[in-house]
Amino acid sequence: MHIRAGIADWYKEWQVIYYLINSKENIVGEIKHEYCKTLERLEFPAITKKAISRLD
C-alpha cells in the first residue's frame, strides 16, 4: 500500500520559475536510441511467442 502524496509544492520560493524559464541547457541524450532498443527487446519475445503459438 502506498502513502498518499502531500499537497505541498516541491519548491518554497516562487522565483525558481526564472531558473526554469531562462535555462539555456541543451539536453542531447541517447534517450531516443535507448527507447528504440528497449522496444526492440520487447518486440522480439512477443513476435517469437506469436510464431511459436501458431505452430501448435
Buried (B, 14 or more C-beta within 10 A) or exposed (E): EEEEEEEEEEEEEEEEEEEEEEEEEEEEEEEEEEEEEEEEEEEEEEEEEEEEEEEE
